[in-house]
Amino acid sequence: MTRTTFRTSAIRNWSRRFFLTAAGSIAIAAAAGLPVHAQDAEWQKVIEAGKKEGTLVLYTALVGQPSTKAIAEAFTKEYGIDVEILEARASEIRERVRVEQAAGRFAADVMFTSEGQTMLYDKEDKSVDPLPVTPNSQKINDRFKLKVPMASVMTIPYGIMVNTGLVKPEDEPKSWKDLADPKWQGKILSDDPRAIGAGYLWFFSTHDRIGEDYARKVAAQKLSFTRDQRESQRRTARGEYSIYMPVILTDFSDLKGLPVKFIIPEEGVPYVLYGNVLLKKAPHPNAAKLYLDFLQGPVVQKIYASLGYGPVLDGMTEGLPADVKAISEAKLYGTTDTTRQNEMLAKSKDIFK
């Protein structure tokens, strides 16, 4: 009997529609320079070997997400491979992998992490292997085919949240630029841009696109800073603040029934790109290849789209409720660059004193 094993904190109940669709069966022939039938035969060998390995060990830095459980169960159903999952913060997982590999222990196969973290794993830690070419890896949107060895899976979009009891419809901020309007002085709760997190993502994206003068105008708004995203949403819903930013737009469903509105800014949404890396000397290499491929296929891509995340495979939002579709299809505005982290953190600390 197959099973999915979780070593993690409590996972919220899965309450979304579970989308299933047939995965494409034909690989891109040019990817490996083989005829289609030969590629099919080679991939079938990977499938058979992965089933014999029987287990996949996954480390994930996306903590407490019900999608993790749903995807693991779908993978087990598809291939009969057990999934063992360890959830922890990105810094904790990074340290765990470093300690394990330094001791000659290669315990995990795949890690679900961000593009920025992947750069550190690749360049500094040397803890990941090159990505294999899989049938689905060639089908994703070109903008998500990266130079770093991460198999892109989805984007997490960020926007603006307002308390509808305090903000009239005609006064709602429509863009990031609107946050600099003096009428919001003392009324904005912001994730702290002086530390790595959502606030820093907003600062990095808008500083590069709108400019430093804009950042200084927002800093003059007497922002209140926080590092607890979930509690900040509740505080804004209770009326402590008129605006909270940047908010994870996919959290809108958790606050239904409360006096809040999630806004997709006109410029677009800052985002974090998440995906999978293949850890060095993976103990179950074929199961790992299957998992990397599975998460870029339509079954998983529709799961993420149904939650409002941005899929990396085109055509996954058809039939979604209008509010979910709007978030999932939101224009991507900008993200961070790990190579500029020290520079941009220093700027943020100078501006937001």
N, C-alpha and C positions, 0 to 999 in steps of 0.2 A: 504494500500500500504506500502510495506516495504521500508526502506531507510537506507543509511549509512551516519552518521553525522560526520563531521570533525571539531574539534576545534584545528586548527594547522596553521602553516605557509604554504605558497604555496608549493604544491607538484608537482614535475616534472612530465611531461607527461609520461604515461606508454607506452613504445615503444618495449617491448619484446613480444615474442610469449607467449600466455597464455595457459599453458598446463593443460588439463583436462583428468582425467583418473578415472576409477571406483575405489572407495575405497573398501578395503576388508570388507566383511560383517560378518566374523566369528571372535569372540573374542577368546582370549586364555583361555581355560576352567580352567586351573590350577590357573589363576590369582585370582579368587575369590572362587575357590573350588566348582563351580557350573557346572552342565551340560551345554553344549553349548546352547541348546534351552532355558534354564533358564536364562543364561547370556544375550542372545538376548532379552528376555522379560524384564529383568531389565534395559537394556540399552534403550529399547524402551520407558520405563517409563521416563527415563532421557530426551529423545528427546521430548516427549510430554510436560513434565514440563517446559523444556527450551523454547519451542515455546509459552507456556502460559505466561512465564515471559516477553517475547517479546523484551527485550533489553539486550545488553551487553555493559558495560563501560570498555574501555581499556585505560590504561596508557602505553605509550611506550617511551623508552629512545633512540630509533633509529630514529633520526630526519630526516625528508625530504626524506624518501625512498618511491618511488612509489609502492614498493611491499606491503606496509601497506594498501594502498587503494585497490589494486587488491585482496588481501587476504580477506579484510573486505567485499568486494562486493561478492566474491565467497561464503563466509560464510553466508551472507544474502540470497543469491540465494539458498543455500542448505537447510537452516532451517527457512527462513522467520523471522530472528531475527535482529532487528536494531542494528547497532554498533556505539557507540559514542567514539571518539578517542581524547585523549589529548597527544600531543607530547611535550617533554621538555627534557632538559639535565638530566642525571642520578641523579646528586646532587639535582636538583630542584624537581624532582619527589619524591625523597626520603624525602625531607623536607615537601613536600605537604602531602604525606601519613602520616608522623608522626604527623603533625598538625591536619589533619582530624581525625585520629584515637584517638588522645589525647582528642579531643573535642567530641568524641562519634559519629562521622560521618564516616560511612563506605560507601564511594561514589563509589569506583571502584571495579570491579570484578577481573580483570586480569591485570598483569603488564608484559610487554615485556622488559627484561633486561638481563644483563650478569650474568655468573656464579659467578664472584667475588662479584657483587652487591648483589646477592641473599644470599651469606653468611652473609653480613651485615644485610640485612632485617631479616634473620632468627635468627642469634645469638645475635645481638645487639638491633634491633628494635622490635623484636617479632611481626612483622606486617604481617606475612604470615601464611597460614594454610597448613597442610600436603596435598600432592598431591593425588587426587583420582586415582584409577586404571581405565583406559579406554581401549577400544579395541585396539587403536593404540599404547598406551604407552608401550605395551609388544613387539612390533614389531621393534622398533628402534634398531640400532646397540648397542651392549652391552657397548661399551666404553662411550656412551653418557647417560647411566643410572646412575644418580648421587646420591651421599649421601645427597646433599643439595636438598631442595624441589623445584627444577626447572625442568619443562618439556622441555627438550632440543629440539631445533628447527633447528638451523643452525650454521655454523661457518663462521666468517669473516676472510679471509686469507690475509696475508701481504707478500710483496716481495720487489723487487728492480725495480726502474724505471731509464732508461738512456735516454739522449738526443742523438738520432741517428746521428745528425749532428756533435756532438763533440766526440762521442765514436765509434770507428771503430768496425765492427762485431768481428774481432779477439781479440779485447781488452775488450769486454763486460765481466763484472763480472759474473761468472757462479755460485758462491757460496757466502755465507756470509763471508767466510774467505778471499775472494778476495778483500773485502773492506779495508783490512789492507795493501794492496800493496801501497808502497810509491808514485807510479805514480798518485794516486788519491788525494794526499795532496792538500788541499785548493779547491777541486772540488766537495765536497760532501755537499749537503744540507740534514740535518737530523731533523726529529721530535725530540724535546727535550727529552732525556732520563731521565732528572732529575725531571720530573713531570709525573703524571699518564697520560698515553696516548700511542700512537703507538710506540714512541721512547723507552719508558720504557718497553713495551712488547718485542721489539727487544732485548734490553739490558738484560732483565730477561732471555729470552729464550737462547740467545747465551752465556751469562755468565755461565749458568748452564751446557750447552752442550759443548761449545768450551773452555771456561775458562777465568779467569780474565786477563791473559796475552794478550789474543786476544782483550779484551775490551780496554786495555791500548794502544795497538797498533793502534786501530781505533781512540781512543781519541787523539793520536799524529798526526792525519791526519788534524788537524785544521778544524774541522767540523764547519759549520754554522748551528745554531739551529733555529728552527721555531716551532710554535704551531698552524699554520694554514695549515692544510693538503691540502685543495683544492687549495689555492693560491700557495702553494709550488709546486704543480704539474705544474701549469701554468708558474711559474718562471723557472722551469727546462725546460719546453717546449720552452720558449723564449731564452734559451741558457745562462741563468745566472749561471747555474751549470751543470756539466756533469751527476751527479747522485743525485737522491732523494731517501731517504729510511727512514723507511719502508713505502711502498705505499700500499694502499688498492687495491688489485689486481682486485676487481670487478669494479673499476673505469675506467678500460681500455676503455670501450665503450664511455665514456665521452670525451676522448681525441683522438678518431679516426680521422685521417687526419693530426694530428700534428706530428712533428719529435720526437716521443718518442717510447720506447719499454718497455713493462712490462716483467720482468724476474722472473721465479719461481726458487729460489735457489736450488742447488743440495741437500742440507741437508733437505729441506722442508720449510714449511711456518709457522711462528708464527701465532697464531690465537686467536680469542676471541669467546667463545661459548655463543650464545644467546638462550634464551628460555622464557617460560612463568611461572609466579608464580601465585598462587591463593591467593589473598589478604584476610586477616582475615575478617570474617563475610561478605563475598561477598553478595551484595543485590540481585544478580541474580545467585545463585549457580549452577543451572542446565545449564543455558546458558553458564556459565563459564566452566563447565565440557565439554560441547560440543565444545567450542572453543579450549580448551587445546588439545582435541583429534583431532580436525580438522587440527591443525597446524602440527601434527605429521603424518598425513596421506599423501597419494601420490599426491593429488591435490596441496597442499601447498608445499610439498617437491620438486615437479617438478618446481614450480614457482621459488623457491630459487635456484635450480640447474641451471635453465635457465639464471640466472643472475650471475652465477659464484660462488655463496656461496656454502659451503660444506653442503650437506644434511645429516641428521642423520638417514635417512631410506635408506637402500641399494638399488641399482638398479635404481636410479633416473636419471642417466646421459646418458642413451641410446638415440641416435639420436641427441644429442646436436652438434652444430658447434665445430670443433676441438679446437679452441682457448678457448671457454667457458668451454668445457669439461676438458681441461687440468687444468684450474684453479679450477673448482669444485672438481676435483679428486686429487688435489695436496696433497702430503704427509704432514700430520700435524706434525709440528716440536716441538712446545712447547707453553705454555701459562703461565700466571702469577698465583701466589698463594697469596691470600689476607692475609693469616696468616704471610707471610714473607715481607709484603709491607714496613714496616719501615726499616727493615734490608737492603732490596735491594735498596730502594731510597737513603739511607745513602751511600751505596757503589757507586751508580751512581754519586751522588754529589761529592764524593771524587775523582772519576776517571775522570769525565768530568767537570773540573773546569773552 
